Amino acid sequence: MHKAILDLITAALEEDGAYDDITTLSTVSPEAQASAQIVTRHEGVIAGLSLVPETFRLFDSRVSVELVVKDGAHVQEGDVLARIQGPARSVLSAERVALNFLGRLSGIASLTAHCARALEGTQTRILDTRKTTPGLRRLEKEAVRLGGGQNHRFGLSDGVLIKDNHIKAAGGVAQAVTAARSLAPHLLKVEVECETLEEVREALQADADVILLDNMDAALMRQAVTIIREQSPRVLIEASGNIGTNTERLLEVAHTGVDFISLGALTHSAPNFDVSLEFA
């Protein structure tokens, strides 16, 4: 497992006070052994399960974890995800950190799966954004992928995305695209965020590779898609802003003909996936 993730788990254990768990240390004998299992409380897609063995291992190598399913699995309420054996103190003290990662990431994967299912039968794909929890981006973006979505930029160095403030600072769409192409490697695509049809036309004139339709209603989006397809069929079209995860809204946007819908909600508003660790 990547060192950054192992460091993250260690930091989470320290943050939780797992090494000084006064409740467990005062009530549970150091000789006590435990047999437990992690179960789901509702239906969804699992992500972050691979972190569970690492969490317990980092806390106490004597704890053994058997994973019953794999990350990306679709599970039902009551399904067993993992079986755990080892010193009871260690199981109890590391439990919350393991479940927090699992619940957070499975929530993202499950919400992504909901959105991806809503678009089945269309040509539109779901993307995430950089609106992730600081320090958890690698894990949260993997959860999106496990849920059936696709990853947008991992970081600012992965692609050019010219937004409204870049345009203002550069003096216009054409100036921003020209400046970007003079610096960015030729393999990087240049994407321009557009809020009006005038900006769409300017982005096309500037030879943008991708156009992001930002905060447009469906009617305006359809007009923009028509303009782009007629003038430059090779240009990819992304929709974002004020879309949400409602099935009807997602389909409304997909039916405008866009290639992608990017949703910050996948990572900043996913509900926690309810999992529980139960002693036998």
Residue pairs with C-beta under 8 A, 6 or more apart in sequence:
1 50
1 54
2 138
4 138
5 51
5 54
5 138
5 139
6 54
6 58
8 135
8 136
8 139
9 51
9 54
9 55
9 58
9 97
9 101
10 58
12 55
12 97
12 100
12 101
13 19
13 55
13 58
13 59
13 94
13 97
16 96
16 97
18 59
18 93
18 94
18 96
18 97
19 59
19 93
21 89
21 92
21 93
24 89
24 92
24 93
25 89
28 88
28 89
28 92
29 88
30 87
30 89
32 87
32 88
32 89
33 85
33 86
33 87
33 88
34 84
34 85
34 86
34 87
34 88
34 91
34 92
34 279
34 280
35 83
35 84
35 85
35 279
35 280
36 83
36 84
36 85
36 91
36 277
36 278
36 279
36 280
37 80
37 81
37 82
37 83
37 84
37 277
37 278
37 280
38 52
38 80
38 81
38 82
38 84
38 98
38 99
38 102
38 275
38 276
38 277
38 278
39 78
39 79
39 80
39 81
39 275
39 276
39 278
40 46
40 75
40 76
40 77
40 78
40 79
40 81
40 273
40 274
40 275
41 77
41 274
41 275
41 276
42 77
42 273
42 274
43 74
43 75
43 76
43 77
43 110
44 74
44 75
44 106
44 107
44 109
44 110
44 113
44 273
45 72
45 73
45 74
45 75
45 106
45 109
45 110
45 112
45 113
45 146
45 147
45 148
46 69
46 70
46 71
46 72
46 73
46 74
46 75
46 81
46 102
46 106
46 109
46 146
46 273
47 71
47 72
47 102
47 105
47 106
47 108
47 109
47 142
47 143
47 146
47 147
48 71
48 101
48 102
48 103
48 104
48 105
48 106
48 139
48 143
49 67
49 69
49 70
49 71
49 81
49 82
49 102
49 106
50 67
50 71
51 98
51 101
51 102
51 105
51 139
52 65
52 67
52 81
52 82
52 98
52 101
52 102
53 65
53 67
53 82
55 94
55 97
55 98
55 101
56 63
56 65
56 84
56 86
56 90
56 91
56 94
56 98
57 63
57 65
59 90
59 93
59 94
60 86
60 87
60 90
60 94
62 86
62 87
62 90
63 84
63 85
63 86
63 87
63 90
63 91
63 94
64 84
64 85
64 86
65 82
65 83
65 84
66 82
66 83
66 84
67 81
67 82
68 79
68 80
68 81
68 82
68 83
69 75
69 79
69 81
71 146
72 109
72 146
74 113
75 81
81 102
81 275
84 91
84 277
88 279
91 277
95 277
98 277
99 275
99 276
99 277
101 139
102 273
102 275
103 272
103 273
103 274
103 275
104 133
104 136
104 140
104 270
104 272
104 273
105 139
105 140
105 142
105 143
105 273
106 143
106 273
106 275
107 270
107 271
107 272
107 273
108 140
108 143
108 144
108 147
108 266
108 267
108 270
109 143
109 144
109 146
109 147
109 273
110 147
110 270
110 273
111 147
111 245
111 265
111 266
111 269
111 270
111 271
112 126
112 128
112 143
112 144
112 146
112 147
112 148
112 149
112 266
112 270
113 147
113 148
114 245
114 247
115 126
115 149
115 245
115 250
115 261
115 263
115 266
116 126
116 147
116 148
116 149
117 148
118 247
118 250
118 251
119 125
119 126
119 250
119 251
119 254
119 261
122 251
122 254
122 255
123 254
123 259
124 253
124 254
124 258
124 259
124 260
124 261
125 149
125 150
125 259
125 260
125 261
126 144
126 148
126 149
126 150
126 260
126 261
126 262
126 263
126 266
127 149
127 150
127 151
127 152
127 238
127 260
127 261
127 262
127 263
128 140
128 141
128 144
128 149
128 150
128 151
128 152
128 262
128 263
128 264
128 266
128 267
129 152
129 240
129 262
129 263
129 264
129 266
129 267
130 137
130 152
130 153
130 155
130 156
131 264
131 267
131 268
132 140
132 141
132 267
132 268
133 140
133 267
133 268
137 154
137 155
138 154
140 267
141 151
141 154
141 267
144 150
144 151
144 266
144 267
145 151
147 266
149 266
150 260
152 262
153 159
153 161
158 188
159 188
159 189
159 191
160 180
160 184
160 188
160 189
160 190
160 191
161 191
161 193
161 212
162 170
162 173
162 176
162 177
162 180
162 190
162 191
162 192
162 193
162 208
163 193
164 193
164 195
164 214
166 176
167 173
167 176
167 192
167 193
167 199
170 176
170 179
172 202
173 192
173 194
173 199
173 202
173 203
173 206
174 202
174 205
174 206
176 192
176 206
177 190
177 192
177 203
177 206
177 207
177 208
178 206
180 190
181 190
184 190
189 209
189 210
189 236
190 208
190 209
190 210
191 208
191 209
191 210
191 211
191 212
191 238
192 199
192 203
192 206
192 208
192 210
192 211
192 212
193 212
193 214
194 200
194 202
194 203
194 211
194 212
194 213
194 214
194 224
195 214
195 215
195 216
197 220
197 223
197 224
197 227
200 211
200 213
200 224
200 227
200 228
201 227
203 211
204 211
204 227
204 228
204 231
204 232
204 235
208 235
209 235
209 236
210 235
210 236
210 237
210 238
211 224
211 228
211 235
211 236
211 237
211 238
212 238
212 239
212 240
212 262
213 220
213 221
213 224
213 225
213 237
213 238
213 239
213 240
213 258
214 240
214 241
215 240
215 241
215 242
216 224
216 239
216 241
218 252
218 253
218 255
218 256
221 239
221 253
221 256
221 258
222 256
222 257
224 237
225 237
225 256
225 257
225 258
228 235
228 237
229 257
236 259
236 260
237 257
237 258
237 259
237 260
238 258
238 259
238 260
238 261
238 262
239 253
239 256
239 258
239 260
239 261
239 262
240 261
240 262
240 263
240 264
243 249
243 250
243 253
243 261
243 263
244 250
244 263
244 265
245 263
245 265
245 266
245 269
250 261
253 261
254 261
